[in-house]
Amino acid sequence: MKPHEHAQPPQDYSRYMDLKEGWVDRRIFWDEAIYERELEAIFARCWQFVAHDSQVPNAGDFVTTYIGEDGVIVSRHTDGEVYVYLNACTHRGNKICFADEGNARRFTCNYHGWAYSTAGELLGLPSEHAYDPGDIDRTQWGPRKARVASYKGMIFATFDPEAPSLDDYLGDYRWYLDAFLDNDEGGIEFLPGTIKSYANANWKFGVENFIGDAYHAWWTHDAGGRAMMGGPFPPYDPSDTFQASVNGHGWEFALEGVGDIAILGSQEVIDYYTAQRPKMAQRIGELRARLFGSLASAAMFPNMTFLPGIHTFRTWLPRGPRKLELRIWTVVPKNAPESVKQAINIGCNLTFNPAGTLEMDDGENWEGNTRTNRGWVSRHEKLHYGCGKSRQIEHPELPGIVHEGQFNDANQRLFYQRWADLMNAKSWSEVPQRYTPRYAGRPTR
């Protein structure tokens, strides 16, 4: 069986949740067999973020990352294209690149010296005369390549040849992404440097926090919020706040325009975006200009998350059911003055890095969420995800499955709906479409 040919699911994963009633079974955050199925049915199947154009601008530039637990190299070749392929020698399987990023003409395995191009082709092997004619066809022995596609500078990859196009996979979530990626003609860039940290927590806890858990901020981040803003979060007001979900991707948000930006603690950044707002409205519309910078958080299924106004961007890489590797970058508007970029970077690192005023609170909670499942009785209990079950609306401008109220479990329920749909499906043709897109085949800006 080829990697993209999925076996019959070993069980019905819908039994681990009742999303109409509003609960999820705790075993999905602990069980080894469920995790192994996630690697096959979700991570080997879905499009995942692997790099941004600004990280690999020149021929030979590369970064290494993971799709699930499969190590990959993301490199720009001399033809200008970006290639993504397994970071593993096809001879005995050792890594062919141990660096996190850099520039290279080729990648060479430490063990026997097999060498590969930046397009993932086997170039040559030492003492090739030891091989008889017909022993090896080098064109057939490059590392396995992934499909690659990009959206407004964001590079994604999937190993599943049957996966839908990236545009179809994103669907109307593109409308929301544009508010982050395309609110200025220069777009965004990633500042140099990647922060890596590890937590003894299930990867889904981090993603579900960003996809729709504004509720925790007022309690968990009270002290950190006071430190950054000089006072507490304002009392929660549900009016003009929403959660929106498309294909398991989600964005929860207010529309006041400045909540997340204010958390950076920089008047210079607030002034910059206040001046930019009219141009932003002209480019992406009044509603999305108010959406960007508001108190908000967002995630793309399965494991990419960001805070649009705080400018932290991250991927949650699974390392077993009870451990994750978090990779973090600061993202800035490419055309912003250098002083604004640095103010954003400072504010971002004061709040959302492993030693930040807000990040530490979250990590401790997620480790606790995971660790309590060690108990057999605890593990077989349910977790409540029922907040806001009856608040679904049709909005004239907001695409997706939309619920009113930022304090709401709606996006988390729809994230787990997508999770169960993929876990139960043998192929993409069996994955239900639960939303009819407004922008199918059309640009969203």
Disulfide bonds with the S-S distance in Angstrom:
none
